Amino acid sequence: MDSLLVSTGVVALAEIGDKTQLLAFILAARFKKPLPIIAGILAATIVNHGLAGALGAWITATLTPEVLRWVLGASFIGMAIWTMIPDKIEEEETHIAQRLGVFGATLVTFFLAEMGDKTQFATVAMAAHYAAPVMVVIGTTLGMLIADVPAVFAGDKLANKIPMKLVHTIAAGIFAVLGVATLLGAGARFGL
């Protein structure tokens, strides 16, 4: 249950102000069709985070517990630092797949925007840390939806009212605590 709750919370916080949330704002403003946008976000996140969760499971099976502990600890601390760097949406990401319709454009642009994004790396690390990739993928997908669905419906009005620096600081703090706890041996009872 920890894997679900932590992954949901961390990704929901990390996603606020992230380029994919900015992409949700842009797609909502451009297409004004929230349901296919939300369906595209959901499908892209399931595929992207499913692959990340599978990679996390593979890492858990491949690395020794001692090496895994150091890799995960360093990864979480790296994500804490990365979370403090604001994302900017790249214009070409909003122009990809315009012929695929609202759902297709959302699916393709969200999938590509998530490639190499901090939430994808967080999914890999948490799947490896908790050794529960399915629960982590469910959690990270819920976290994405918690952050992005309001963006689809509320647009720029909501973005201007959220204290982004505070949210990023909280998310970075959670990643840092996970990193330090991992380095100090938290999770050792699970063989990490």
C-alpha positions as a printed NumPy array, in Angstrom:
array([[  0.   ,   0.   ,   0.   ],
       [  2.957,   2.338,   0.667],
       [  4.076,   1.91 ,  -2.938],
       [  0.679,   3.104,  -4.205],
       [  0.325,   6.035,  -1.828],
       [  3.893,   7.324,  -2.078],
       [  4.036,   7.005,  -5.864],
       [  0.675,   8.783,  -6.233],
       [  1.644,  11.643,  -3.948],
       [  5.158,  12.148,  -5.231],
       [  4.147,  12.175,  -8.903],
       [  1.116,  14.412,  -8.278],
       [  3.391,  16.968,  -6.604],
       [  6.243,  16.579,  -9.091],
       [  3.847,  16.96 , -12.017],
       [  2.607,  20.404, -10.938],
       [  4.354,  22.866, -13.218],
       [  5.947,  20.013, -15.194],
       [  6.07 ,  20.214, -18.988],
       [  3.318,  17.609, -19.346],
       [  1.009,  19.69 , -17.158],
       [  1.857,  22.689, -19.333],
       [  1.113,  20.491, -22.345],
       [ -2.309,  19.665, -20.827],
       [ -3.023,  23.414, -20.562],
       [ -2.004,  23.959, -24.189],
       [ -4.005,  21.007, -25.549],
       [ -7.087,  22.087, -23.583],
       [ -6.811,  25.621, -24.926],
       [ -6.238,  24.416, -28.487],
       [ -8.847,  21.651, -28.769],
       [-11.424,  22.505, -26.064],
       [-12.394,  18.814, -25.82 ],
       [-11.483,  17.627, -22.32 ],
       [-12.601,  13.976, -22.499],
       [-10.407,  12.87 , -25.436],
       [ -7.508,  14.838, -23.918],
       [ -7.92 ,  13.068, -20.567],
       [ -8.236,   9.688, -22.325],
       [ -5.036,  10.427, -24.256],
       [ -3.211,  11.419, -21.06 ],
       [ -4.37 ,   8.212, -19.36 ],
       [ -3.373,   5.943, -22.26 ],
       [  0.026,   7.621, -22.753],
       [  0.784,   7.472, -19.029],
       [ -0.175,   3.806, -18.704],
       [  2.103,   2.843, -21.602],
       [  4.995,   5.112, -20.587],
       [  4.887,   4.335, -16.872],
       [  4.188,   0.657, -17.584],
       [  7.477,   0.493, -19.47 ],
       [  9.194,   2.395, -16.655],
       [  7.73 ,   0.024, -14.055],
       [  8.94 ,  -2.978, -16.042],
       [ 12.42 ,  -1.438, -16.202],
       [ 12.311,  -0.911, -12.43 ],
       [ 11.364,  -4.56 , -11.911],
       [ 14.192,  -5.657, -14.201],
       [ 16.67 ,  -3.484, -12.29 ],
       [ 15.52 ,  -5.056,  -9.008],
       [ 16.048,  -8.542, -10.42 ],
       [ 19.428,  -7.689, -11.956],
       [ 21.322,  -5.637,  -9.374],
       [ 22.567,  -6.904,  -6.041],
       [ 20.735,  -5.413,  -3.038],
       [ 23.77 ,  -3.335,  -2.007],
       [ 24.296,  -1.832,  -5.484],
       [ 20.551,  -1.281,  -5.874],
       [ 20.423,   0.626,  -2.582],
       [ 23.131,   3.066,  -3.731],
       [ 21.695,   3.474,  -7.234],
       [ 18.2  ,   4.138,  -5.883],
       [ 19.399,   6.476,  -3.148],
       [ 21.389,   8.531,  -5.63 ],
       [ 18.478,   8.475,  -8.103],
       [ 16.006,   9.828,  -5.55 ],
       [ 18.43 ,  12.583,  -4.523],
       [ 18.991,  13.413,  -8.201],
       [ 15.234,  13.643,  -8.714],
       [ 14.998,  15.994,  -5.726],
       [ 17.462,  18.341,  -7.419],
       [ 15.8  ,  17.951, -10.838],
       [ 12.371,  18.761,  -9.356],
       [ 13.629,  22.203,  -8.351],
       [ 14.416,  23.058, -12.002],
       [ 11.241,  24.39 , -13.695],
       [ 10.188,  22.786, -16.973],
       [  9.384,  24.676, -20.143],
       [  7.175,  23.19 , -22.824],
       [  8.84 ,  22.925, -26.199],
       [  6.678,  24.225, -29.013],
       [  7.375,  21.274, -31.34 ],
       [  5.776,  18.917, -28.79 ],
       [  2.463,  20.715, -29.296],
       [  2.64 ,  20.344, -33.106],
       [  3.249,  16.587, -33.258],
       [  0.53 ,  14.375, -34.7  ],
       [ -1.988,  17.082, -35.56 ],
       [ -3.644,  14.749, -38.09 ],
       [ -4.429,  12.119, -35.444],
       [ -7.291,  14.019, -33.818],
       [ -7.546,  15.183, -30.222],
       [ -7.032,  11.749, -28.611],
       [ -4.19 ,  10.773, -30.963],
       [ -2.422,  14.123, -30.65 ],
       [ -2.658,  13.931, -26.861],
       [ -1.486,  10.307, -26.773],
       [  1.55 ,  10.941, -28.974],
       [  2.59 ,  14.278, -27.466],
       [  2.16 ,  13.094, -23.867],
       [  4.026,   9.866, -24.503],
       [  6.928,  11.742, -26.109],
       [  6.925,  14.479, -23.457],
       [  7.15 ,  11.838, -20.701],
       [ 10.148,  10.105, -22.303],
       [ 13.079,  10.931, -20.059],
       [ 10.918,  13.117, -17.815],
       [ 11.416,  13.147, -14.057],
       [  8.119,  11.318, -13.439],
       [  9.253,   8.502, -15.725],
       [ 12.537,   8.221, -13.822],
       [ 10.615,   8.389, -10.552],
       [  8.476,   5.472, -11.731],
       [ 11.57 ,   3.398, -12.538],
       [ 13.146,   4.195,  -9.169],
       [ 10.003,   3.586,  -7.115],
       [  9.226,   0.339,  -8.949],
       [ 12.734,  -0.85 ,  -8.135],
       [ 12.587,   0.456,  -4.56 ],
       [  9.233,  -1.054,  -3.63 ],
       [  9.556,  -4.175,  -5.809],
       [  5.871,  -3.661,  -6.619],
       [  5.85 ,  -2.309, -10.172],
       [  2.119,  -2.723, -10.788],
       [  1.176,  -0.754,  -7.66 ],
       [  3.756,   1.908,  -8.481],
       [  2.47 ,   2.269, -12.06 ],
       [ -1.106,   2.568, -10.772],
       [  0.086,   5.182,  -8.275],
       [  2.153,   7.205, -10.73 ],
       [ -0.708,   7.114, -13.237],
       [ -3.116,   8.381, -10.559],
       [ -0.597,  11.086,  -9.658],
       [ -0.413,  12.213, -13.286],
       [ -4.203,  12.36 , -13.505],
       [ -4.509,  14.233, -10.192],
       [ -2.193,  16.936, -11.544],
       [ -3.216,  16.987, -15.215],
       [ -7.01 ,  16.55 , -15.222],
       [ -7.596,  19.834, -13.34 ],
       [ -5.204,  21.457, -15.83 ],
       [ -7.4  ,  20.25 , -18.682],
       [-10.546,  21.67 , -17.093],
       [ -9.22 ,  24.814, -15.431],
       [ -6.534,  25.873, -17.874],
       [ -4.302,  28.803, -17.099],
       [ -6.598,  30.138, -14.363],
       [ -5.544,  27.325, -12.019],
       [ -1.833,  27.589, -12.845],
       [ -1.692,  31.205, -11.724],
       [ -3.088,  30.357,  -8.274],
       [ -0.782,  27.447,  -7.384],
       [  2.442,  28.334,  -5.524],
       [  4.723,  26.366,  -7.876],
       [  7.918,  26.951,  -5.909],
       [  6.319,  25.596,  -2.721],
       [  4.906,  22.539,  -4.511],
       [  8.266,  21.809,  -6.174],
       [ 10.044,  22.236,  -2.825],
       [  7.684,  19.749,  -1.146],
       [  8.124,  17.22 ,  -3.971],
       [ 11.904,  17.689,  -3.894],
       [ 11.835,  17.188,  -0.118],
       [  9.951,  13.904,  -0.495],
       [ 12.422,  12.677,  -3.121],
       [ 15.346,  13.715,  -0.887],
       [ 13.874,  11.896,   2.135],
       [ 13.333,   8.778,   0.002],
       [ 16.943,   9.017,  -1.209],
       [ 18.471,   9.47 ,   2.231],
       [ 16.25 ,   6.77 ,   3.744],
       [ 17.255,   4.377,   0.969],
       [ 20.954,   5.149,   1.449],
       [ 20.583,   4.589,   5.202],
       [ 19.073,   1.186,   4.606],
       [ 15.324,   1.775,   4.669],
       [ 13.786,  -1.063,   2.732],
       [ 16.432,  -3.493,   3.953],
       [ 13.62 ,  -5.633,   5.311],
       [ 12.527,  -6.083,   1.685],
       [ 15.987,  -7.156,   0.572],
       [ 16.999,  -3.735,  -0.812]])
